[in-house]
Structures are given as structure tokens and as C-alpha cells.
Amino acid sequence: MRLRNKYIFLLAALLLVSCGTKKKAVTQPESASELSQPAWHTCLIRNAKATVSMNGDRLSASVTMQTVHDSMLVISVTPLLGIEIARFEATPFEITGINKFDGTYATTTFAELNRNLTPTLNWDILQQTCTAELPTGPDKARLVYQLGDKTFELTIDYTPRQLDVPVRVSHQNLSRYKKIDITKWL
């Protein structure tokens, strides 16, 4: 009887160990696409310093960048006392710029924007910029673009990013703003 109980105990132990092994194997990525998935779902960078230089003029402001991976991002520009004067919302398909100072907004697609922009801008570059994941590293970014005959440089000094925290990336209510053509901003 005792020998039988030992065999039952040993069998139960082996089953438990093998169940644990199966459970671990299930949690491992099964394909190359799963291996490339990011380690975050949302990203928040507060009070990064952004500087835009164009034709000798420089403008610096504090920016907050909120991103939901492959879905939407919001860039809030607050140069004085934390008051938002501009906001940029982007999805993988379009970009909306809101100038709260003069009550206007413009919407464009990446294709429309890239007609006059060199090098081109796409969702991946924009998302990498807003999450401090550019190849230049998580501390500083420098992007130079040619828009028609104007050259502008964007430099961002990043603050530490927060991953998988609640972010507010809902679309701004545009009913109180006047829609303008994007070429008036450019």
C-alpha cells in the first residue's frame, strides 16, 4: 500500500511539473511578429524642451507627448506658465494642428504634408520621436526638414518617459475653432 501511495505521489508531482512546463511554453512568443511587439502600450513624456529653428529664428517651449502605441498621439505645446497654446494630434492616417492662440486648426494627411517636405515624415518616425525611441537615443533628438524653400530644425531634450501609465489622447473638440488650409500655417 505504501509503495502504491509513493507511485501516486511521484506521478502527481511529475504531472504538476509538466503542467508548469507547458504553461511557461505557452507564454513564449510563437512568431517573429510577436517578438517585435513593443514592451509598452502607452508612453508619456512631460515637460520635454523642444526648440524649433527656422531662418535664424528660434522658439523654445515645453512639450508634453502622450502616445498610445500605433493608435494616436498628442503633443501639447506650453511655452508660458503651463498654458497650452498649440496642440498636435496624430493618428497613423492624419495630423491635426490646433493653434489655440488664434483659434484656428488645420488637418492634413501624411501624403499631403510630404508633398513639400524633405525628407518625408511618416507615422513611425513621428511615434519614435514622441516616445524617445529614435536611433539617437532617449536623451535628445535632432530633426532637420526642408519645407519648400524653408529649412527648419527641431531639437528635443527629453525628460524621463513613463510607460504604461494613463494618458489622455482623446480628440480635441474642434467646434470652437476655425478650420484653415494647412498651407496658411506652412
KOLZA-687028 format. One line per 10 residues: for each residue x, y, z of N, C-alpha, C, O, CB. Coordinates in nm, 3 decimals, m for minus. Atoms other than C-alpha are relative to their C-alpha. Glycine has a CB too. Layout:
residues N
X Y Z X Y Z X Y Z X Y Z X Y Z ~ ...
This chain:
residues 186
0.082 m0.119 0.000 0.000 0.000 0.000 0.087 0.125 0.000 0.059 0.222 m0.071 m0.093 0.000 0.120 ~ m0.087 m0.118 m0.005 0.278 0.241 0.085 0.069 0.023 m0.133 0.082 0.137 m0.178 0.105 m0.015 0.110 ~ m0.067 m0.012 0.129 0.458 0.170 m0.241 m0.096 0.060 m0.103 m0.055 0.142 m0.185 0.051 m0.138 m0.048 ~ 0.099 m0.054 0.091 0.139 0.244 m0.431 m0.019 0.150 0.025 m0.029 0.226 m0.070 m0.133 m0.074 0.014 ~ 0.014 m0.143 m0.033 0.100 0.580 m0.247 0.120 0.079 m0.048 0.105 0.193 m0.094 m0.018 0.018 0.152 ~ m0.120 m0.070 0.048 0.461 0.671 m0.333 m0.007 0.019 m0.151 0.029 0.125 m0.202 0.128 m0.079 0.037 ~ 0.011 m0.013 0.145 0.396 0.599 m0.701 m0.106 0.105 m0.039 m0.085 0.181 m0.134 m0.037 m0.136 m0.061 ~ 0.104 m0.100 0.027 0.077 0.807 m0.696 0.055 0.141 0.026 0.032 0.233 m0.052 m0.126 m0.026 0.087 ~ m0.058 m0.129 m0.033 0.262 1.093 m0.526 0.101 0.042 m0.107 0.101 0.157 m0.151 0.068 m0.004 0.139 ~ m0.100 m0.028 0.103 0.551 1.070 m0.778 m0.067 0.036 m0.133 m0.025 0.129 m0.200 0.093 m0.121 m0.019
0.073 m0.028 0.123 0.307 1.059 m1.070 m0.065 0.139 0.006 m0.060 0.215 m0.091 m0.106 m0.107 m0.024 ~ 0.063 m0.131 m0.016 0.117 1.362 m0.933 0.104 0.111 m0.009 0.080 0.215 m0.070 m0.075 0.008 0.135 ~ m0.106 m0.100 0.006 0.444 1.552 m0.887 0.048 0.020 m0.143 0.069 0.134 m0.186 0.118 m0.042 0.089 ~ m0.041 m0.011 0.140 0.550 1.474 m1.245 m0.104 0.073 m0.083 m0.070 0.155 m0.169 0.027 m0.138 m0.058 ~ 0.106 m0.069 0.072 0.212 1.588 m1.376 0.001 0.150 0.030 m0.015 0.232 m0.060 m0.137 m0.060 0.035 ~ m0.005 m0.141 m0.037 0.236 1.916 m1.182 0.118 0.069 m0.064 0.105 0.181 m0.115 0.007 0.015 0.152 ~ m0.119 m0.060 0.061 0.588 1.980 m1.306 m0.020 0.015 m0.150 0.015 0.119 m0.207 0.125 m0.086 0.028 ~ 0.021 m0.009 0.144 0.491 1.903 m1.665 m0.105 0.105 m0.033 m0.095 0.172 m0.136 m0.041 m0.135 m0.057 ~ 0.100 m0.106 0.022 0.186 2.130 m1.635 0.066 0.136 0.010 0.037 0.225 m0.069 m0.116 m0.010 0.102 ~ m0.073 m0.126 m0.013 0.414 2.408 m1.515 0.085 0.027 m0.122 0.094 0.142 m0.166 0.088 m0.002 0.124
m0.081 m0.018 0.120 0.642 2.350 m1.813 m0.086 0.040 m0.117 m0.049 0.129 m0.193 0.077 m0.128 m0.032 ~ 0.089 m0.037 0.110 0.352 2.364 m2.057 m0.045 0.144 0.015 m0.055 0.216 m0.085 m0.121 m0.093 m0.006 ~ 0.047 m0.136 m0.023 0.232 2.687 m1.900 0.107 0.101 m0.040 0.076 0.204 m0.100 m0.039 0.020 0.147 ~ m0.108 m0.091 0.038 0.571 2.851 m1.946 0.017 0.004 m0.150 0.042 0.111 m0.205 0.131 m0.041 0.067 ~ m0.017 0.004 0.144 0.593 2.740 m2.306 m0.107 0.080 m0.072 m0.080 0.139 m0.176 m0.001 m0.144 m0.049 ~ 0.109 m0.074 0.062 0.256 2.898 m2.386 0.026 0.150 0.006 m0.015 0.223 m0.085 m0.133 m0.033 0.069 ~ m0.021 m0.143 m0.013 0.371 3.241 m2.264 0.113 0.051 m0.088 0.131 0.173 m0.099 0.029 0.034 0.143 ~ m0.108 m0.042 0.088 0.669 3.248 m2.502 m0.057 0.043 m0.134 m0.158 m0.012 m0.178 0.102 m0.113 m0.018 ~ 0.047 m0.041 0.132 0.628 3.431 m2.835 0.008 m0.116 m0.099 0.103 m0.194 m0.097 0.083 0.120 m0.052 ~ 0.005 0.110 0.095 0.530 3.196 m3.113 0.042 0.040 m0.139 0.071 m0.048 m0.221 m0.137 m0.057 m0.004
m0.038 m0.041 0.134 0.616 3.406 m3.418 0.091 0.121 0.006 0.106 0.184 0.111 m0.123 0.030 m0.085 ~ m0.091 m0.115 0.007 0.859 3.673 m3.532 m0.075 0.131 0.022 m0.019 0.225 0.077 0.072 0.003 m0.135 ~ 0.076 m0.123 m0.020 0.580 3.934 m3.532 m0.024 0.027 0.148 m0.026 0.143 0.191 m0.134 m0.007 m0.074 ~ 0.017 m0.020 m0.144 0.522 3.875 m3.161 0.129 0.045 0.065 0.126 0.117 0.165 m0.050 m0.128 0.065 ~ m0.128 m0.042 m0.055 0.892 3.921 m3.095 0.023 0.149 m0.019 0.091 0.211 0.062 0.114 m0.079 m0.064 ~ m0.024 m0.141 0.028 0.882 4.269 m3.249 m0.097 0.093 0.072 m0.086 0.215 0.058 m0.008 0.023 m0.148 ~ 0.096 m0.083 m0.072 0.594 4.392 m3.030 0.073 0.080 0.108 0.166 0.030 0.170 m0.111 m0.087 0.063 ~ m0.069 m0.082 m0.099 0.695 4.679 m2.801 m0.029 m0.046 0.142 m0.122 m0.123 0.168 m0.041 0.146 m0.016 ~ 0.018 0.035 m0.141 0.730 4.646 m2.430 m0.093 0.099 0.070 m0.102 0.098 0.192 0.136 m0.004 0.072 ~ 0.088 m0.099 m0.060 0.480 4.929 m2.376 m0.126 0.014 m0.083 m0.129 m0.020 m0.202 0.072 0.136 0.013
0.125 m0.030 0.069 0.123 5.023 m2.464 m0.023 0.151 m0.006 m0.068 0.202 m0.108 m0.118 m0.071 0.070 ~ 0.010 m0.146 0.000 0.119 5.390 m2.361 0.133 0.059 0.045 0.209 m0.004 0.118 m0.115 0.048 0.092 ~ m0.123 m0.070 m0.036 0.401 5.641 m2.324 m0.034 0.146 0.028 m0.112 0.208 m0.045 0.108 m0.012 m0.113 ~ 0.022 m0.139 m0.038 0.402 5.979 m2.153 0.135 0.065 0.028 0.213 0.015 0.109 m0.094 0.010 0.125 ~ m0.120 m0.080 m0.026 0.683 6.235 m2.166 m0.048 0.141 0.031 m0.107 0.208 m0.054 0.100 m0.002 m0.123 ~ 0.044 m0.133 m0.044 0.616 6.553 m1.969 0.116 0.097 0.001 0.230 0.060 0.032 m0.064 m0.007 0.140 ~ m0.094 m0.112 m0.011 0.796 6.886 m1.992 0.132 m0.021 m0.070 0.238 0.018 m0.020 0.026 0.028 0.144 ~ m0.119 0.006 0.084 1.043 6.796 m2.262 0.020 0.139 m0.061 m0.077 0.212 m0.082 m0.012 m0.111 m0.112 ~ m0.026 m0.131 0.058 1.212 7.103 m2.409 0.018 m0.016 m0.151 0.109 m0.085 m0.197 0.126 0.067 0.064 ~ m0.006 0.005 0.145 1.150 7.148 m2.780 0.041 0.138 m0.051 m0.011 0.240 m0.006 m0.136 m0.043 m0.062
m0.046 m0.125 0.061 1.331 7.412 m2.985 m0.011 m0.014 m0.151 0.040 m0.110 m0.210 0.147 0.033 0.042 ~ 0.013 m0.004 0.145 1.241 7.498 m3.344 0.080 0.120 m0.049 0.060 0.233 m0.003 m0.150 0.009 m0.046 ~ m0.078 m0.107 0.063 1.488 7.700 m3.551 m0.038 0.005 m0.147 m0.036 m0.096 m0.216 0.155 m0.023 0.018 ~ 0.034 m0.018 0.139 1.381 7.845 m3.884 0.048 0.137 m0.046 0.009 0.240 0.009 m0.152 m0.015 m0.023 ~ m0.052 m0.124 0.059 1.565 8.106 m4.090 0.057 0.094 0.106 0.033 0.215 0.100 m0.109 0.072 m0.078 ~ m0.063 m0.082 m0.103 1.759 8.230 m3.786 m0.086 0.027 0.122 m0.034 0.072 0.224 0.041 0.128 m0.059 ~ 0.088 m0.019 m0.115 1.456 8.250 m3.557 m0.005 m0.129 0.081 m0.005 m0.239 0.026 m0.143 0.041 m0.045 ~ 0.009 0.116 m0.090 1.438 8.020 m3.252 m0.118 0.017 0.093 m0.143 0.126 0.146 0.131 m0.019 0.081 ~ 0.113 0.001 m0.092 1.135 7.928 m3.049 0.013 m0.125 0.086 0.021 m0.236 0.034 m0.136 0.002 m0.077 ~ m0.008 0.113 m0.092 1.157 7.709 m2.739 m0.127 m0.007 0.082 m0.187 0.095 0.115 0.124 0.012 0.093
0.120 0.020 m0.080 0.870 7.560 m2.544 0.008 m0.135 0.070 0.083 m0.224 0.029 m0.128 0.010 m0.087 ~ 0.015 0.127 m0.068 0.786 7.287 m2.303 m0.108 m0.078 m0.073 m0.211 m0.022 m0.111 m0.035 0.018 0.153 ~ 0.099 0.083 0.067 0.602 6.997 m2.464 m0.028 m0.126 0.082 0.060 m0.181 0.148 0.048 m0.038 m0.142 ~ 0.042 0.127 m0.060 0.409 6.702 m2.329 m0.045 m0.088 m0.115 m0.128 m0.048 m0.197 m0.113 0.020 0.108 ~ 0.032 0.094 0.107 0.386 6.399 m2.556 m0.066 m0.124 0.060 m0.007 m0.192 0.144 0.128 m0.038 m0.080 ~ 0.075 0.116 m0.048 0.123 6.131 m2.493 m0.027 m0.091 m0.120 m0.076 m0.046 m0.223 m0.135 0.044 0.069 ~ 0.010 0.092 0.113 0.119 5.821 m2.710 m0.068 m0.130 0.042 m0.040 m0.185 0.148 0.139 m0.030 m0.057 ~ 0.055 0.135 m0.010 m0.094 5.510 m2.742 0.058 m0.074 m0.120 0.037 m0.033 m0.234 m0.161 m0.002 0.002 ~ m0.076 0.069 0.104 0.111 5.259 m2.942 m0.083 m0.029 m0.124 m0.190 m0.090 m0.116 0.056 m0.130 0.055 ~ 0.060 0.022 0.132 0.019 5.251 m3.313 m0.144 0.046 m0.011 m0.219 m0.007 m0.093 0.008 m0.144 m0.034
0.139 m0.043 0.002 m0.305 5.437 m3.244 m0.013 0.152 m0.011 m0.071 0.203 m0.107 m0.071 m0.049 0.125 ~ 0.016 m0.145 m0.004 m0.280 5.806 m3.153 0.107 0.061 0.087 0.159 m0.001 0.180 m0.138 0.038 0.051 ~ m0.090 m0.076 m0.086 m0.050 6.068 m3.011 m0.046 0.144 0.006 m0.107 0.195 m0.087 0.145 m0.009 m0.048 ~ 0.034 m0.140 m0.022 m0.098 6.415 m2.871 0.125 0.071 0.048 0.191 0.028 0.143 m0.118 0.015 0.102 ~ m0.112 m0.085 m0.041 0.170 6.682 m2.848 m0.060 0.132 0.045 m0.128 0.200 m0.032 0.105 0.020 m0.117 ~ 0.052 m0.124 m0.058 0.082 6.972 m2.621 0.115 0.097 0.021 0.213 0.064 0.088 m0.075 m0.028 0.134 ~ m0.106 m0.102 m0.008 0.292 7.291 m2.651 m0.042 0.105 0.103 m0.146 0.169 0.089 0.027 0.065 m0.140 ~ 0.032 m0.093 m0.110 0.302 7.505 m2.335 0.122 0.087 0.031 0.200 0.054 0.120 m0.043 m0.079 0.127 ~ m0.119 m0.081 m0.021 0.560 7.785 m2.355 m0.001 0.086 0.127 0.105 0.112 0.185 0.018 0.089 m0.117 ~ 0.005 m0.092 m0.113 0.436 8.006 m2.070 m0.092 m0.052 0.109 m0.209 m0.081 0.083 m0.046 0.137 m0.045
0.080 0.031 m0.118 0.313 7.911 m1.724 m0.090 m0.121 m0.014 m0.194 m0.130 0.052 m0.083 0.118 0.035 ~ 0.078 0.121 0.017 0.182 7.575 m1.840 m0.129 0.018 m0.076 m0.215 m0.070 m0.072 m0.032 m0.056 0.132 ~ 0.121 m0.026 0.078 m0.084 7.730 m2.065 0.021 m0.055 m0.141 0.114 m0.014 m0.211 m0.034 0.153 m0.004 ~ m0.012 0.062 0.132 m0.137 7.522 m2.378 m0.039 0.100 m0.108 m0.150 0.153 m0.108 m0.088 m0.127 m0.009 ~ 0.033 m0.091 0.110 m0.115 7.740 m2.689 m0.012 m0.072 m0.133 m0.071 m0.020 m0.227 0.106 0.108 m0.010 ~ 0.012 0.078 0.122 m0.083 7.469 m2.952 m0.008 m0.147 0.036 0.043 m0.192 0.139 0.119 0.026 m0.097 ~ 0.018 0.143 m0.024 m0.176 7.106 m2.980 0.002 m0.070 m0.135 m0.057 m0.023 m0.232 m0.134 m0.030 0.077 ~ m0.005 0.081 0.121 m0.099 6.844 m3.240 m0.050 m0.139 0.035 m0.002 m0.202 0.129 0.144 m0.004 m0.059 ~ 0.055 0.134 m0.018 m0.300 6.525 m3.264 0.028 m0.077 m0.127 0.010 m0.024 m0.237 m0.153 0.004 0.033 ~ m0.031 0.079 0.119 m0.196 6.245 m3.496 m0.047 m0.143 0.019 m0.044 m0.199 0.129 0.151 0.002 m0.029
0.031 0.142 0.010 m0.318 5.903 m3.596 0.090 m0.053 m0.112 0.160 0.026 m0.176 m0.155 m0.027 m0.029 ~ m0.082 0.049 0.112 m0.145 5.673 m3.845 m0.045 0.055 m0.135 0.024 0.033 m0.235 m0.004 m0.151 m0.003 ~ 0.053 m0.046 0.128 m0.356 5.843 m4.115 m0.002 0.151 m0.017 0.010 0.198 m0.130 m0.137 m0.051 m0.016 ~ 0.008 m0.145 0.015 m0.379 6.216 m4.038 0.059 0.072 0.120 0.080 0.016 0.227 m0.145 0.042 m0.020 ~ m0.054 m0.088 m0.104 m0.239 6.504 m3.838 m0.091 0.121 0.008 m0.131 0.177 m0.094 0.148 0.042 m0.031 ~ 0.078 m0.121 m0.023 m0.441 6.787 m3.684 0.083 0.093 0.086 0.131 0.054 0.192 m0.138 m0.031 0.066 ~ m0.070 m0.103 m0.077 m0.273 7.106 m3.566 m0.100 0.104 0.046 m0.180 0.153 m0.033 0.114 0.066 m0.083 ~ 0.094 m0.096 m0.057 m0.463 7.339 m3.334 0.080 0.115 0.057 0.163 0.096 0.146 m0.090 m0.065 0.110 ~ m0.063 m0.121 m0.052 m0.344 7.695 m3.275 m0.100 0.066 0.094 m0.190 0.137 0.049 0.044 0.098 m0.117 ~ 0.095 m0.053 m0.098 m0.524 7.790 m2.956 0.017 0.150 0.019 m0.074 0.217 0.068 0.018 m0.072 0.133
m0.026 m0.143 m0.015 m0.367 8.135 m2.960 m0.091 0.082 m0.090 m0.145 0.185 m0.048 0.146 0.031 m0.032 ~ 0.088 m0.076 0.090 m0.564 8.249 m3.266 m0.128 m0.076 m0.037 m0.204 m0.030 m0.123 0.076 0.036 m0.126 ~ 0.127 0.070 0.019 m0.844 7.987 m3.258 m0.017 m0.068 m0.135 m0.129 m0.073 m0.187 m0.110 0.095 0.020 ~ 0.010 0.067 0.130 m0.763 7.800 m3.579 0.055 m0.142 0.010 0.128 m0.177 0.102 0.075 0.080 m0.108 ~ m0.056 0.135 0.010 m0.691 7.443 m3.679 0.009 m0.040 m0.146 m0.060 0.016 m0.233 m0.085 m0.103 0.080 ~ m0.015 0.054 0.134 m0.580 7.252 m3.985 0.023 m0.150 0.011 0.086 m0.198 0.106 0.119 0.070 m0.077 ~ m0.014 0.145 0.004 m0.594 6.885 m4.075 0.064 m0.038 m0.132 0.031 0.019 m0.237 m0.137 m0.071 0.020 ~ m0.066 0.047 0.122 m0.374 6.703 m4.324 0.035 m0.147 0.016 0.038 m0.201 0.126 0.126 0.083 m0.030 ~ m0.049 0.138 m0.002 m0.263 6.355 m4.418 0.152 0.004 m0.016 0.209 0.107 m0.052 m0.066 m0.086 m0.113 ~ m0.145 0.007 0.018 0.098 6.240 m4.424 0.037 0.020 m0.147 0.138 0.083 m0.177 0.056 m0.134 0.051
m0.027 m0.015 0.144 0.081 6.223 m4.807 m0.005 0.147 m0.042 0.082 0.194 m0.115 m0.101 m0.083 m0.082 ~ 0.010 m0.143 0.033 m0.037 6.585 m4.835 0.115 0.078 0.059 0.172 0.165 m0.008 m0.133 0.057 0.051 ~ m0.109 m0.070 m0.066 0.224 6.704 m4.586 0.133 m0.025 m0.071 0.216 0.065 m0.083 0.010 m0.042 0.146 ~ m0.128 0.037 0.061 0.504 6.520 m4.765 0.018 0.051 m0.143 0.125 0.033 m0.201 0.013 m0.148 0.001 ~ m0.015 m0.055 0.135 0.435 6.689 m5.100 0.112 0.105 m0.004 0.182 0.116 m0.105 m0.132 0.062 m0.047 ~ m0.101 m0.105 m0.004 0.664 6.977 m4.994 0.105 m0.022 0.107 0.190 0.065 0.128 m0.067 0.134 0.022 ~ m0.089 0.024 m0.113 0.855 6.818 m4.706 0.110 m0.100 m0.038 0.083 m0.206 m0.095 m0.079 m0.052 0.121 ~ m0.114 0.088 0.026 1.204 6.667 m4.738 0.085 m0.006 0.124 0.119 0.100 0.177 0.082 0.050 m0.122 ~ 0.048 0.133 0.036 1.280 6.413 m4.600 m0.145 m0.017 0.044 m0.199 0.066 0.118 0.089 m0.109 0.062 ~ 0.142 0.021 m0.031 0.932 6.268 m4.569 m0.019 m0.038 0.146 0.072 m0.090 0.212 m0.059 m0.108 m0.091
0.039 0.034 m0.137 0.756 6.223 m4.238 m0.109 m0.106 m0.008 m0.201 m0.095 m0.090 m0.050 0.127 0.078 ~ 0.105 0.103 m0.004 0.553 5.913 m4.158 m0.035 m0.029 0.146 0.027 0.024 0.238 0.046 m0.130 m0.073 ~ 0.049 0.030 m0.135 0.370 5.769 m3.858 0.111 m0.058 0.086 0.125 m0.021 0.202 m0.117 m0.097 m0.007 ~ m0.104 0.066 m0.080 0.665 5.554 m3.747 0.101 0.100 0.053 0.139 0.094 0.170 0.071 m0.107 m0.083 ~ m0.097 m0.102 m0.044 0.907 5.848 m3.733 m0.062 0.090 0.106 0.001 0.122 0.207 0.049 0.085 m0.120 ~ 0.068 m0.087 m0.097 0.653 6.064 m3.552 m0.018 m0.072 0.134 0.006 m0.013 0.239 m0.137 0.044 m0.055 ~ 0.016 0.076 m0.124 0.578 5.790 m3.298 0.134 m0.019 0.071 0.140 m0.008 0.193 m0.065 m0.137 m0.030 ~ m0.133 0.015 m0.060 0.951 5.727 m3.241 0.046 0.131 0.063 0.108 0.131 0.169 0.102 m0.047 m0.105 ~ m0.037 m0.130 m0.054 1.004 6.099 m3.189 m0.074 0.029 0.130 m0.015 0.081 0.225 m0.028 0.111 m0.102 ~ 0.082 m0.030 m0.118 0.721 6.124 m2.936 0.017 m0.099 0.114 m0.039 m0.080 0.222 m0.144 0.005 m0.039
m0.023 0.098 m0.104 0.837 5.821 m2.739 0.148 m0.017 0.033 0.186 m0.110 0.104 m0.058 m0.134 m0.040 ~ m0.145 0.003 m0.023 1.215 5.891 m2.734 0.061 m0.132 m0.045 0.148 m0.187 0.022 0.030 0.023 0.148 ~ m0.051 0.126 0.052 1.282 5.582 m2.945 0.074 0.017 m0.132 0.092 m0.079 m0.206 m0.112 m0.098 m0.018 ~ m0.080 m0.020 0.120 1.481 5.742 m3.227 0.136 m0.065 0.018 0.179 m0.085 0.132 0.015 0.151 m0.031 ~ m0.133 0.061 m0.013 1.819 5.584 m3.304 0.100 0.088 0.074 0.203 0.038 0.121 0.054 m0.032 m0.136 ~ m0.093 m0.090 m0.071 1.984 5.892 m3.147 m0.002 m0.020 0.150 0.086 0.029 0.220 m0.034 0.144 m0.031 ~ 0.004 0.030 m0.143 1.878 5.770 m2.804 m0.111 0.072 0.073 m0.181 0.155 0.015 0.130 0.035 0.062 ~ 0.113 m0.051 m0.078 1.636 5.862 m2.524 0.024 0.136 0.064 m0.062 0.184 0.138 m0.034 m0.098 0.106 ~ m0.029 m0.128 m0.066 1.804 6.190 m2.420 m0.026 0.121 m0.088 m0.072 0.224 m0.039 0.141 0.002 0.045 ~ 0.010 m0.117 0.088 1.797 6.417 m2.725 m0.029 m0.045 m0.142 0.018 m0.150 m0.186 0.130 0.084 0.005
0.029 0.026 0.140 1.661 6.426 m3.078 0.025 0.127 m0.079 0.004 0.237 m0.030 m0.146 m0.050 m0.020 ~ m0.020 m0.114 0.091 1.752 6.650 m3.370 m0.050 m0.043 m0.137 0.001 m0.138 m0.196 0.152 0.045 m0.005 ~ 0.058 0.029 0.130 1.544 6.650 m3.688 0.007 0.126 m0.084 m0.027 0.235 m0.038 m0.147 m0.049 0.014 ~ m0.009 m0.115 0.092 1.605 6.877 m3.987 m0.085 m0.031 m0.122 m0.072 m0.137 m0.183 0.150 0.028 m0.041 ~ 0.090 0.016 0.113 1.342 6.923 m4.257 0.006 0.122 m0.090 0.030 0.234 m0.044 m0.143 m0.025 0.047 ~ 0.010 m0.105 0.101 1.315 7.127 m4.575 m0.145 0.005 m0.042 m0.200 m0.095 m0.090 0.097 m0.025 m0.123 ~ 0.140 m0.019 0.039 0.967 7.266 m4.639 m0.003 0.111 m0.104 0.005 0.229 m0.070 m0.091 0.034 0.125 ~ m0.009 m0.099 0.107 0.961 7.437 m4.976 0.138 0.061 0.001 0.238 m0.010 m0.014 m0.108 0.109 0.016 ~ m0.130 m0.067 m0.006 1.236 7.698 m4.953 0.045 0.026 0.143 0.149 0.089 0.164 m0.006 0.130 m0.076 ~ m0.034 m0.022 m0.140 1.240 7.698 m4.571 0.064 m0.125 0.060 0.020 m0.237 0.035 m0.125 0.040 0.081
m0.062 0.109 m0.075 1.470 7.485 m4.357 m0.030 0.021 0.146 m0.009 0.129 0.200 0.154 m0.008 m0.026 ~ 0.021 m0.012 m0.144 1.370 7.414 m4.002 0.058 m0.121 0.071 0.060 m0.233 0.019 m0.150 0.016 0.032 ~ m0.064 0.101 m0.083 1.538 7.219 m3.728 m0.079 m0.012 0.130 m0.111 0.089 0.193 0.149 0.035 0.027 ~ 0.069 0.028 m0.125 1.361 7.057 m3.434 0.096 m0.074 0.090 0.149 m0.179 0.053 m0.130 m0.082 m0.024 ~ m0.082 0.065 m0.100 1.562 6.972 m3.125 m0.087 m0.025 0.122 m0.157 0.064 0.169 0.126 0.085 0.037 ~ 0.078 0.035 m0.119 1.403 6.789 m2.833 0.095 m0.054 0.106 0.169 m0.149 0.081 m0.112 m0.105 m0.034 ~ m0.070 0.052 m0.117 1.564 6.744 m2.493 m0.105 m0.074 0.083 m0.193 m0.013 0.144 0.072 0.115 0.085 ~ 0.101 0.082 m0.066 1.368 6.456 m2.344 0.017 m0.003 0.151 0.128 0.005 0.203 0.005 m0.141 m0.055 ~ 0.001 0.032 m0.142 1.272 6.410 m1.983 m0.029 m0.149 0.009 m0.068 m0.209 m0.091 m0.107 0.087 0.080 ~ 0.027 0.145 m0.009 1.233 6.054 m1.850 m0.143 m0.032 m0.041 m0.238 0.038 m0.005 0.025 m0.050 0.143
0.133 0.039 0.045 0.943 5.876 m2.010 m0.064 m0.096 0.099 0.004 m0.169 0.172 0.006 m0.065 m0.140 ~ 0.078 0.090 m0.085 0.668 5.693 m1.825 m0.076 m0.093 m0.093 m0.144 m0.049 m0.185 m0.098 0.079 0.095 ~ 0.064 0.099 0.086 0.541 5.371 m1.980 m0.120 m0.061 0.071 m0.122 m0.077 0.193 0.100 m0.108 m0.040 ~ 0.122 0.067 m0.047 0.201 5.209 m1.942 m0.067 0.074 0.115 m0.109 0.014 0.214 0.033 m0.141 0.045 ~ 0.073 m0.083 m0.095 0.051 5.498 m1.749 m0.122 0.055 m0.073 m0.123 0.060 m0.196 0.091 0.116 0.057 ~ 0.117 m0.058 0.067 m0.290 5.653 m1.817 0.039 0.128 m0.076 0.108 0.214 m0.022 m0.112 0.031 0.102 ~ m0.022 m0.120 0.080 m0.274 5.912 m2.096 m0.134 0.049 m0.051 m0.229 m0.029 m0.065 0.098 m0.028 m0.118 ~ 0.125 m0.058 0.052 m0.541 6.150 m2.226 0.023 0.040 m0.145 0.077 0.147 m0.173 m0.046 0.123 0.086 ~ m0.024 m0.027 0.141 m0.535 6.132 m2.602 m0.130 0.010 m0.080 m0.132 m0.018 m0.200 0.087 m0.108 m0.059 ~ 0.126 m0.015 0.073 m0.898 6.196 m2.690 0.010 0.121 m0.092 0.083 0.216 m0.065 m0.120 0.015 0.099
0.000 m0.109 0.097 m0.963 6.420 m2.988 m0.055 0.128 0.064 m0.153 0.125 0.138 m0.082 m0.038 m0.125 ~ 0.044 m0.131 m0.045 m0.998 6.790 m2.909 m0.131 0.035 m0.069 m0.148 0.005 m0.188 0.108 0.108 m0.027 ~ 0.124 m0.050 0.060 m1.345 6.937 m2.968 0.035 0.120 m0.086 0.074 0.225 m0.035 m0.107 0.036 0.109 ~ m0.042 m0.104 0.093 m1.282 7.147 m3.277 m0.111 0.098 m0.037 m0.089 0.187 m0.119 0.055 m0.063 m0.126 ~ 0.113 m0.084 0.039 m1.624 7.315 m3.296 0.022 0.148 0.031 m0.037 0.233 m0.034 m0.125 m0.047 0.069 ~ m0.022 m0.142 m0.033 m1.496 7.636 m3.134 0.118 0.062 m0.075 0.153 0.178 m0.052 0.022 0.014 0.149 ~ m0.114 m0.049 0.077 m1.202 7.669 m3.375 m0.039 0.014 m0.147 m0.128 m0.055 m0.196 0.121 m0.094 0.015 ~ 0.025 m0.023 0.143 m1.197 7.795 m3.733 0.098 m0.084 m0.080 0.219 m0.080 m0.057 0.014 0.152 m0.036 ~ m0.085 0.084 0.084 m1.067 7.550 m3.992 0.064 0.085 m0.108 m0.002 0.165 m0.174 m0.081 m0.117 m0.062 ~ m0.073 m0.070 0.105 m0.798 7.685 m4.222 0.075 m0.103 m0.084 0.090 m0.219 m0.045 0.099 0.105 0.061
m0.079 0.087 0.088 m0.598 7.539 m4.508 0.140 m0.013 0.060 0.196 0.084 0.111 0.007 0.057 m0.147 ~ m0.131 0.027 m0.059 m0.272 7.379 m4.395 0.110 0.088 m0.061 0.209 0.117 0.006 0.036 m0.148 m0.017 ~ m0.103 m0.082 0.064 m0.075 7.591 m4.644 0.013 0.138 0.067 0.118 0.201 0.056 m0.033 0.017 m0.148 ~ m0.010 m0.129 m0.072 m0.157 7.904 m4.437 0.092 m0.010 0.121 0.152 0.089 0.161 m0.139 0.046 0.046 ~ m0.093 0.019 m0.112 0.039 7.754 m4.147 0.142 m0.017 m0.050 0.238 0.024 0.016 m0.040 m0.122 0.083 ~ m0.132 0.030 0.051 0.326 7.647 m4.365 0.053 0.117 m0.077 0.164 0.111 m0.129 m0.001 m0.123 m0.087
